[in-house]
Amino acid sequence: MRQTSKKAIISYQGEPGAFSEQAGLAYFGKKCTLRARETFDEVFNDVVRKRSRYAIIPIENSLFGSVHQNYDLLQKEPVFIVGEIKLRIRMNLLAMPGVRLRDIRHVYSHPQGLGQCHDFIRSLPNCTPHPFYDTAGAAKMIQEEQRRDAAAIASSQAAAHYGLSILRKSIESDHRNFTRFIILATQPARPARNPKTSIIFATKNIPGALYKSLSVFALRNINMLKIESRPIVGRPWEYLFFVDIKTDNRTPECRNALAHLQELASYSKNLGSYESGRSVLNP
Amino acid sequence: MRQTSKKAIISYQGEPGAFSEQAGLAYFGKKCTLRARETFDEVFNDVVRKRSRYAIIPIENSLFGSVHQNYDLLQKEPVFIVGEIKLRIRMNLLAMPGVRLRDIRHVYSHPQGLGQCHDFIRSLPNCTPHPFYDTAGAAKMIQEEQRRDAAAIASSQAAAHYGLSILRKSIESDHRNFTRFIILATQPARPARNPKTSIIFATKNIPGALYKSLSVFALRNINMLKIESRPIVGRPWEYLFFVDIKTDNRTPECRNALAHLQELASYSKNLGSYESGRSVLNP
């Protein structure tokens, strides 16, 4: 489901240079138009109101877990998942051109960026880490304030965008750091290969309810890739389940499984089938 | 498993006046000694190194979901869950004595506090919300800086602690707002009634692995109360499962279920059995 039209507009959350922008370029190619938004609500809204044809959002990081706000928005908003891409997150130390490593006294990044580069930051003498709202936002601030005593931890894309130099590449402690992004649209996709399907459901208040709900897949040999639970607002200690299964919802066994799930669930929503994402290394 | 000794020290995360402190007082009574810590790592460490006999930590909010950092620490640290309490979260508008509602131009709180009181804040003319690291920390700042143009959204405990007035009570939009706290210790409890048991496990890489793992409980009519998944660091797209079941691990059926789980799991940890928590209203 790669996009070929040059004019497709794709919304993402963050400043230009954010990892979501990199994921969008890797998925859609350099000719697409990426639209930066401040919040995930705005990103979803762009798609629902057809201001953008697609959106690309992070849904899960392999070290930190799921982006729960986006799970909640997937349930609320009338969107389908139409694609997926996994981006290897490489963190870089960015500074004003001419600034040397020994000039750096302050490092700015998103708390997760600081956490991922904890060992590197500790190796810099007299250097203080400062949490910032966004990795690319930290790079933007360094450039706008022309800070020569500080660096940002962000993507290479952010370096290019704000005219900063890359002082050190790949400074993260754990290189097995991937973020999984999904692509949203108002119409479902028809994946040609490697399909997966995402479903949301709530169970009826019966004994063994979740076990019985999962049996609709297990008894048909449909493999489950992920399960995530989220609270139901207004019903304390009851949950919505978000399940990814390895199948296409156009197959008879998946259609039967979903019909069977209806018998057991008090609520369900089919987020659609899409091609499983490949893993790419950010530049 | 209520504590009766006067000298038991209980660690919690946050400033004095935090909701965790309220939960600790509600669980242990007014005679215990509560020790404020900046981070959850320090709170766990206090128990593990026996600097405190217990810790009380938030594990789940009925509107916002689980506190994932604490799930990760439960897996890493050698602790048991020995008790539980559910606190109804009541948010109040706190200001310096003598300040009136019409003087307020700025409101400070944790982002969740601001979110929960969104409707109320919007009803105040010319008032700007500001995210702060902590609800009680916002109250502390108002007092320290003697701000007469600003208010904090925090607990009534925080008002008492920092000498602030409660301008408005219970300003949250959704009153079905509970936080579930758990009590940690280095030795397991022996609950007298209403037991629940918490287990962590990772599945082997076999088809239907999670379904089969849950069968060890379902086939023995052991009810599952909650399931939470967290990433396994270093093994992208593999997960640990945190499961709460309605039973005592001293019963034969639970012992059998856990032995059966060992056959199917590549890793498991028993966090212990404890009495299900009652719900209390904060003052």
Chai-1 contact restraints between the chains, C-beta under 6 A:
chainA,res_idxA,chainB,res_idxB,connection_type,confidence,min_distance_angstrom,max_distance_angstrom,comment,restraint_id
A,S62,B,P231,contact,1.0,0.0,6.0,A-B,restraint_1
A,S62,B,P236,contact,1.0,0.0,6.0,A-B,restraint_2
A,L63,B,V233,contact,1.0,0.0,6.0,A-B,restraint_3
A,G65,B,H68,contact,1.0,0.0,6.0,A-B,restraint_4
A,G65,B,R230,contact,1.0,0.0,6.0,A-B,restraint_5
A,G65,B,P231,contact,1.0,0.0,6.0,A-B,restraint_6
A,H68,B,G65,contact,1.0,0.0,6.0,A-B,restraint_7
A,R176,B,G234,contact,1.0,0.0,6.0,A-B,restraint_8
A,R176,B,P236,contact,1.0,0.0,6.0,A-B,restraint_9
A,F178,B,P236,contact,1.0,0.0,6.0,A-B,restraint_10
A,P207,B,N223,contact,1.0,0.0,6.0,A-B,restraint_11
A,G208,B,A218,contact,1.0,0.0,6.0,A-B,restraint_12
A,Y211,B,L214,contact,1.0,0.0,6.0,A-B,restraint_13
A,Y211,B,A218,contact,1.0,0.0,6.0,A-B,restraint_14
A,L214,B,Y211,contact,1.0,0.0,6.0,A-B,restraint_15
A,A218,B,G208,contact,1.0,0.0,6.0,A-B,restraint_16
A,A218,B,Y211,contact,1.0,0.0,6.0,A-B,restraint_17
A,N223,B,P207,contact,1.0,0.0,6.0,A-B,restraint_18
A,I227,B,S229,contact,1.0,0.0,6.0,A-B,restraint_19
A,S229,B,I227,contact,1.0,0.0,6.0,A-B,restraint_20
A,R230,B,G65,contact,1.0,0.0,6.0,A-B,restraint_21
A,P231,B,S62,contact,1.0,0.0,6.0,A-B,restraint_22
A,P231,B,G65,contact,1.0,0.0,6.0,A-B,restraint_23
A,V233,B,L63,contact,1.0,0.0,6.0,A-B,restraint_24
A,G234,B,R176,contact,1.0,0.0,6.0,A-B,restraint_25
A,P236,B,S62,contact,1.0,0.0,6.0,A-B,restraint_26
A,P236,B,R176,contact,1.0,0.0,6.0,A-B,restraint_27
A,P236,B,F178,contact,1.0,0.0,6.0,A-B,restraint_28
